[in-house]
Amino acid sequence: MNTKEIMEKRHALLESLNEEMKAAEIAAVIRQEEGAPEMVSAMLDELGDGDTEIVGDFFFRPLETEEDEVQYFSVVITITDEIPGERLTALYEAISYVNFSLPAGCFSIDREHRFFCFVLSVPLPIGMEDGALREEMSLAAANALAIADAYLGILTDVLSGREGVDGVVQFLGGLGE
C-alpha cells in the first residue's frame, strides 16, 4: 500500500471516529495544523470534575518510511495547560507513582509548555482490514479514556494542592508500605 492510500484510509477512519463521537453527543472536529498529523479533537466533558475543559486528540503518528509494516494510533488527553510552578514537583512525583501502576499509556508533563496530559499509543498493522482497524481504534480510545479517568481525580487533587504525594501512594494501595 502506498503512502497516499494509507493517508486516504486514515482520513476515512478518522471521519468515522469523528461521526461516532458526534453520535455520542461529544463535541468533536477533524483538524490538521501545519506540521501535525490530521486528528479528531474532542471535548471530553465526561472526564474529570466537569469544571476543567479536557480535550482529547485522536490521530495516527506519521510513518517513518513507505516500507513501514506497523502504524501507531495515538490518543492524547490534555488535562490542563496551566500547571502552577509550585505544584510542578509534586505533580511529577505523583505521576511517577501512578505511571508505574498503569496497565498502558502514561501521564506526562511538557515542562516547557506547561501542559499535563495522558498519552496512549497502540501499534497496528498497516495492512489491517478497515473494520478491524476501526475496532482497534475504538478500543484504544475507550481504554485511554477509562485509564485516564481512573487516575484523574487524584492527580488533579495534587495539581490543585488538595492532596500530596502521600495521598497518591494511599490511593494506589500503599505501594509496599
Backbone bond lengths (Angstrom), bond angles and torsions (degrees), N, CA, C in turn:
res aa  C-N    CA-C-N  psi(-1)  N-CA   C-N-CA  omega(-1)  CA-C   N-CA-C  phi
1 M - - - 1.448 - - 1.531 107.68 -
2 N 1.323 117.12 132.61 1.462 119.04 -179.13 1.532 111.09 -86.69
3 T 1.308 115.70 167.29 1.461 121.33 -174.92 1.524 111.95 -58.84
4 K 1.322 117.78 -40.14 1.464 120.50 179.99 1.531 110.82 -61.70
5 E 1.322 117.00 -43.79 1.465 120.85 178.65 1.527 111.06 -63.41
6 I 1.322 116.22 -41.37 1.463 120.62 179.14 1.524 109.78 -62.55
7 M 1.321 117.24 -44.42 1.467 120.70 -179.40 1.532 111.11 -64.93
8 E 1.320 117.56 -38.81 1.469 121.05 177.24 1.528 110.72 -64.92
9 K 1.324 116.03 -42.20 1.463 121.24 178.57 1.529 109.89 -63.27
10 R 1.319 116.67 -44.48 1.464 121.00 178.71 1.525 110.60 -61.15
11 H 1.318 116.63 -42.89 1.467 120.35 179.73 1.528 110.30 -59.43
12 A 1.321 116.63 -46.60 1.467 120.76 179.62 1.532 111.24 -62.25
13 L 1.327 116.60 -39.83 1.458 120.41 178.52 1.526 111.57 -66.66
14 L 1.319 116.98 -40.54 1.463 120.24 177.60 1.528 110.96 -67.40
15 E 1.323 117.60 -37.56 1.470 120.37 175.07 1.525 110.27 -60.42
16 S 1.323 116.55 -42.45 1.458 121.34 178.73 1.531 110.58 -62.71
17 L 1.322 117.51 -44.08 1.461 121.81 177.60 1.519 110.67 -62.19
18 N 1.314 116.70 -42.40 1.457 121.76 178.82 1.535 110.60 -60.33
19 E 1.320 116.64 -45.36 1.468 121.22 179.30 1.527 111.22 -64.82
20 E 1.329 116.41 -38.96 1.464 121.01 177.52 1.531 110.29 -60.78
21 M 1.321 116.48 -42.63 1.465 120.25 179.26 1.522 111.16 -65.48
22 K 1.312 116.21 -44.23 1.464 119.64 178.67 1.524 110.98 -61.42
23 A 1.339 117.14 -39.40 1.464 121.28 178.09 1.531 110.88 -63.01
24 A 1.344 116.67 -29.78 1.459 122.20 177.59 1.531 111.29 -87.77
25 E 1.333 116.39 11.25 1.472 123.92 179.27 1.526 112.79 61.65
26 I 1.319 114.75 38.40 1.464 121.76 173.40 1.522 106.65 -105.01
27 A 1.325 116.42 126.22 1.466 120.44 178.24 1.520 108.33 -67.74
28 A 1.343 115.83 114.83 1.462 120.64 -176.31 1.522 109.71 -141.74
29 V 1.340 114.55 152.75 1.457 121.04 179.42 1.529 108.81 -149.39
30 I 1.326 116.06 146.44 1.460 120.35 172.44 1.520 107.35 -87.96
31 R 1.329 116.17 133.14 1.461 119.13 179.69 1.518 109.55 -144.97
32 Q 1.320 113.74 160.57 1.457 119.67 174.43 1.519 108.11 -148.70
33 E 1.314 114.41 119.94 1.454 120.78 176.70 1.519 108.20 -98.14
34 E 1.315 115.79 154.29 1.466 120.08 -179.79 1.521 110.68 -56.73
35 G 1.324 115.39 130.89 1.455 121.21 178.25 1.522 114.20 81.65
36 A 1.334 117.74 0.77 1.463 121.35 -179.72 1.524 109.64 -121.24
37 P 1.322 117.02 156.24 1.466 118.55 178.03 1.526 111.49 -72.57
38 E 1.316 115.26 159.06 1.467 120.45 173.41 1.529 107.66 -63.06
39 M 1.344 116.28 141.06 1.461 119.17 -177.23 1.514 111.36 -150.08
40 V 1.307 114.63 160.46 1.456 121.97 168.98 1.520 105.78 -98.17
41 S 1.324 116.73 125.83 1.464 122.06 175.35 1.515 107.76 -111.62
42 A 1.334 115.45 133.36 1.460 119.84 -175.39 1.520 110.83 -136.79
43 M 1.324 115.64 145.11 1.462 122.02 172.87 1.525 106.83 -83.17
44 L 1.315 117.07 119.99 1.464 121.73 -174.81 1.529 110.24 -102.19
45 D 1.312 114.80 69.97 1.459 121.27 -176.92 1.519 113.70 -61.42
46 E 1.345 117.07 -23.99 1.464 120.31 -177.37 1.523 112.10 -75.62
47 L 1.322 118.21 -11.90 1.464 121.51 179.21 1.518 110.50 -93.75
48 G 1.306 114.81 149.78 1.457 120.06 174.32 1.509 112.98 76.06
49 D 1.326 114.55 -159.58 1.457 121.25 -174.70 1.524 113.72 -90.75
50 G 1.303 116.96 -0.14 1.459 120.45 179.79 1.515 113.51 88.98
51 D 1.338 117.58 -14.37 1.461 121.20 -179.76 1.522 112.34 -88.71
52 T 1.323 116.57 -19.92 1.451 121.69 -175.93 1.522 109.80 -104.90
53 E 1.316 116.64 134.70 1.462 120.51 175.90 1.522 108.58 -80.69
54 I 1.317 115.35 107.66 1.456 121.47 179.86 1.525 107.52 -103.31
55 V 1.335 115.77 129.42 1.460 121.56 -176.35 1.521 109.52 -115.69
56 G 1.317 115.96 136.18 1.455 121.28 175.12 1.516 110.10 -111.22
57 D 1.315 116.73 134.31 1.469 122.67 174.75 1.523 107.31 -116.40
58 F 1.331 116.11 129.61 1.455 123.89 -175.80 1.523 107.43 -122.31
59 F 1.343 117.44 121.01 1.464 119.24 -172.83 1.516 111.72 -159.96
60 F 1.313 115.63 164.46 1.453 122.61 171.42 1.524 107.65 -96.59
61 R 1.305 116.40 134.69 1.461 120.26 175.58 1.531 108.71 -69.77
62 P 1.329 116.97 149.82 1.478 119.31 179.12 1.527 111.16 -60.60
63 L 1.311 115.09 147.52 1.459 120.92 175.87 1.524 109.17 -73.41
64 E 1.323 115.81 147.13 1.462 120.67 177.36 1.523 110.25 -79.70
65 T 1.357 115.87 -46.13 1.466 121.29 -179.26 1.530 108.55 -142.51
66 E 1.316 116.92 166.66 1.462 120.90 176.63 1.518 112.05 -70.44
67 E 1.326 117.40 -13.99 1.459 121.43 -179.83 1.527 112.95 -90.74
68 D 1.324 117.70 -1.25 1.465 120.50 -179.38 1.521 110.85 -55.80
69 E 1.314 115.76 135.29 1.461 121.06 177.46 1.520 111.47 -102.57
70 V 1.332 115.80 -10.82 1.454 121.69 -178.73 1.521 108.50 -126.87
71 Q 1.320 115.32 141.20 1.462 121.42 173.57 1.528 108.02 -123.25
72 Y 1.311 116.74 158.97 1.459 120.69 -177.32 1.523 109.94 -117.49
73 F 1.334 114.93 125.04 1.455 121.53 173.12 1.521 106.44 -98.37
74 S 1.329 116.48 130.03 1.462 121.21 -174.54 1.512 111.90 -124.93
75 V 1.324 113.44 148.95 1.458 122.40 173.67 1.524 106.00 -125.69
76 V 1.333 115.73 125.07 1.458 121.37 175.26 1.517 106.92 -120.51
77 I 1.326 116.02 118.17 1.460 122.08 -179.94 1.521 107.01 -106.45
78 T 1.327 116.06 108.66 1.467 120.53 -179.31 1.522 108.53 -87.59
79 I 1.323 114.57 116.64 1.459 121.52 -175.66 1.522 110.78 -85.95
80 T 1.312 116.46 -42.42 1.462 120.66 175.67 1.520 109.70 -159.94
81 D 1.306 115.48 154.21 1.458 120.20 173.10 1.526 109.71 -115.97
82 E 1.339 115.37 21.33 1.469 121.48 179.50 1.520 109.58 -133.10
83 I 1.317 116.59 91.17 1.460 121.13 177.55 1.524 107.69 -104.45
84 P 1.336 117.27 115.80 1.467 118.80 177.06 1.527 110.04 -61.11
85 G 1.309 116.63 134.74 1.464 122.08 -177.90 1.510 113.52 -53.16
86 E 1.323 117.22 -37.60 1.461 120.54 -178.26 1.530 112.93 -72.24
87 R 1.327 118.49 -12.65 1.474 122.77 179.88 1.526 112.25 -101.65
88 L 1.328 116.63 -8.00 1.458 120.97 -173.62 1.529 113.13 -60.11
89 T 1.302 118.46 -47.58 1.463 121.44 -178.18 1.520 111.38 -63.34
90 A 1.331 117.50 -45.66 1.472 120.78 178.91 1.519 111.02 -62.79
91 L 1.322 117.21 -38.95 1.459 120.55 179.70 1.527 110.88 -66.89
92 Y 1.328 117.04 -41.94 1.474 120.35 175.70 1.535 110.55 -57.25
93 E 1.310 116.81 -46.68 1.460 120.09 -178.41 1.526 111.09 -65.94
94 A 1.321 116.67 -43.16 1.465 120.33 178.91 1.532 110.95 -61.44
95 I 1.315 116.15 -42.55 1.469 120.72 179.29 1.525 110.64 -62.42
96 S 1.332 117.61 -37.48 1.466 119.36 -179.51 1.527 110.85 -63.22
97 Y 1.319 117.24 -38.98 1.466 120.23 176.85 1.529 110.69 -68.00
98 V 1.313 116.88 -46.45 1.468 120.87 -178.09 1.522 110.51 -63.55
99 N 1.329 117.55 -47.45 1.468 120.08 -177.89 1.528 112.10 -57.22
100 F 1.331 117.49 -35.26 1.457 120.90 178.87 1.529 111.14 -63.47
101 S 1.330 116.99 -26.77 1.461 122.33 -177.30 1.523 114.05 -91.47
102 L 1.317 117.77 -11.13 1.464 120.49 -173.56 1.526 112.37 -74.22
103 P 1.335 116.12 142.36 1.461 119.52 174.95 1.532 112.36 -75.95
104 A 1.316 117.07 -24.90 1.475 122.26 -179.29 1.515 108.66 -163.85
105 G 1.337 116.13 155.23 1.462 121.09 178.01 1.517 111.72 75.81
106 C 1.331 115.18 -176.45 1.463 120.06 177.88 1.520 110.38 -159.13
107 F 1.318 114.57 153.78 1.454 120.79 169.52 1.516 106.54 -88.05
108 S 1.327 116.80 148.86 1.450 120.39 -175.69 1.523 110.26 -149.14
109 I 1.316 114.19 155.59 1.469 121.46 174.94 1.515 107.45 -125.09
110 D 1.299 115.87 131.77 1.460 120.69 170.68 1.522 105.14 -93.77
111 R 1.322 115.99 102.69 1.471 120.56 -173.64 1.528 112.08 -61.42
112 E 1.334 116.42 -39.71 1.465 120.13 -177.85 1.531 112.13 -65.74
113 H 1.328 115.90 -45.89 1.465 119.81 -176.26 1.527 112.98 -96.23
114 R 1.327 116.34 -4.91 1.454 122.89 176.69 1.526 114.03 58.18
115 F 1.332 116.79 43.60 1.450 116.17 171.43 1.517 110.33 -115.80
116 F 1.327 114.60 150.70 1.447 124.33 -174.22 1.524 107.06 -117.58
117 C 1.337 116.96 126.70 1.462 119.39 -174.35 1.525 111.85 -146.40
118 F 1.330 114.57 169.48 1.454 122.97 170.58 1.516 106.80 -116.66
119 V 1.334 116.99 136.48 1.465 121.58 -176.84 1.528 109.30 -128.21
120 L 1.324 115.56 133.21 1.460 121.80 173.05 1.520 107.81 -136.88
121 S 1.326 116.72 126.66 1.468 122.60 176.03 1.516 108.59 -124.97
122 V 1.341 115.23 139.61 1.463 119.59 178.42 1.518 109.39 -126.40
123 P 1.347 116.59 138.01 1.467 119.99 176.50 1.530 109.91 -81.06
124 L 1.325 115.52 137.29 1.464 121.52 179.29 1.521 108.85 -136.32
125 P 1.330 117.37 138.16 1.463 119.36 179.28 1.532 111.60 -61.90
126 I 1.314 117.14 138.40 1.471 122.26 178.14 1.524 111.01 -57.25
127 G 1.321 117.16 -41.74 1.460 120.83 -174.73 1.518 114.93 -86.43
128 M 1.326 117.87 10.07 1.465 120.74 -178.11 1.529 110.44 -61.56
129 E 1.312 116.80 140.42 1.465 123.64 178.62 1.534 109.44 -60.56
130 D 1.329 116.83 143.14 1.468 122.07 -174.11 1.524 113.96 -53.15
131 G 1.339 116.88 -45.43 1.464 119.93 -178.68 1.519 112.04 -62.54
132 A 1.314 116.64 -43.58 1.464 121.19 179.07 1.529 110.59 -67.31
133 L 1.313 115.97 -39.54 1.466 120.77 178.91 1.527 110.14 -63.71
134 R 1.314 116.57 -43.47 1.467 121.43 179.31 1.528 110.38 -62.90
135 E 1.327 116.37 -40.12 1.462 120.94 177.75 1.532 110.66 -63.33
136 E 1.315 117.40 -42.69 1.468 121.39 178.62 1.534 111.20 -64.72
137 M 1.327 116.60 -37.02 1.471 120.50 177.07 1.528 109.72 -63.12
138 S 1.323 116.92 -45.95 1.468 121.17 179.81 1.518 110.84 -62.09
139 L 1.321 116.22 -41.19 1.458 121.21 179.12 1.534 110.78 -64.47
140 A 1.320 116.84 -43.59 1.471 120.50 178.14 1.525 110.57 -62.45
141 A 1.326 117.14 -44.01 1.470 120.73 179.34 1.521 110.63 -62.63
142 A 1.334 116.93 -46.28 1.464 120.65 -180.00 1.526 111.33 -63.06
143 N 1.333 117.17 -41.97 1.465 120.37 178.16 1.522 111.54 -63.49
144 A 1.320 117.17 -43.60 1.466 120.62 179.19 1.526 110.61 -60.14
145 L 1.324 116.49 -45.00 1.465 119.96 179.90 1.524 111.14 -63.97
146 A 1.326 117.42 -43.84 1.460 120.94 -178.69 1.528 111.96 -66.15
147 I 1.326 116.52 -44.61 1.468 119.64 -178.77 1.530 110.12 -66.26
148 A 1.315 117.07 -47.15 1.468 119.95 179.26 1.521 110.95 -59.23
149 D 1.323 116.31 -44.72 1.466 120.77 -177.68 1.527 112.16 -63.56
150 A 1.329 117.43 -34.92 1.460 120.94 -178.39 1.532 112.82 -63.55
151 Y 1.328 117.04 -27.99 1.464 121.01 -176.05 1.524 113.55 -114.37
152 L 1.292 115.73 -4.17 1.461 120.40 -174.88 1.528 112.71 -61.78
153 G 1.317 117.34 -42.97 1.467 120.96 -177.65 1.505 112.90 -58.89
154 I 1.334 116.67 -50.29 1.459 119.70 -177.96 1.525 111.11 -66.20
155 L 1.330 117.59 -38.04 1.465 119.46 -179.20 1.528 112.17 -72.45
156 T 1.316 117.95 -36.40 1.471 118.63 176.49 1.532 110.31 -71.23
157 D 1.340 117.36 -26.83 1.468 119.35 173.17 1.528 110.51 -66.03
158 V 1.326 117.68 -38.89 1.468 121.10 175.39 1.522 109.66 -65.91
159 L 1.315 116.28 -43.35 1.459 121.59 179.86 1.525 111.69 -58.61
160 S 1.321 116.68 -39.99 1.463 120.88 -177.93 1.523 112.96 -84.01
161 G 1.336 117.36 -13.59 1.458 120.48 -178.31 1.519 112.94 92.03
162 R 1.335 118.88 0.99 1.470 121.99 178.43 1.527 111.45 -72.16
163 E 1.333 116.32 -21.19 1.458 121.16 -176.85 1.516 108.76 -138.74
164 G 1.324 115.71 152.49 1.459 121.36 176.30 1.511 111.01 -111.06
165 V 1.303 115.73 -176.07 1.461 120.83 -178.48 1.523 110.52 -63.30
166 D 1.331 119.10 -35.03 1.466 120.99 177.92 1.526 110.90 -59.22
167 G 1.307 117.16 -37.37 1.462 121.39 176.68 1.511 112.42 -64.17
168 V 1.347 116.56 -35.72 1.457 121.38 177.80 1.524 109.61 -67.24
169 V 1.338 116.62 -43.24 1.464 121.00 178.48 1.527 109.97 -60.89
170 Q 1.341 117.30 -43.58 1.464 120.64 176.43 1.521 111.23 -61.77
171 F 1.311 116.91 -45.00 1.471 122.85 179.64 1.539 110.04 -56.78
172 L 1.317 116.42 -38.51 1.458 121.78 -177.89 1.532 112.96 -83.14
173 G 1.315 116.78 5.04 1.463 119.80 177.18 1.510 114.91 91.29
174 G 1.309 117.68 20.63 1.449 122.36 174.29 1.506 115.69 90.03
175 L 1.319 119.47 -19.87 1.474 122.97 178.54 1.523 111.96 45.87
176 G 1.331 117.01 50.43 1.460 120.51 173.74 1.506 114.97 86.98
177 E 1.320 117.77 12.82 1.472 118.54 178.45 1.511 111.30 -66.26
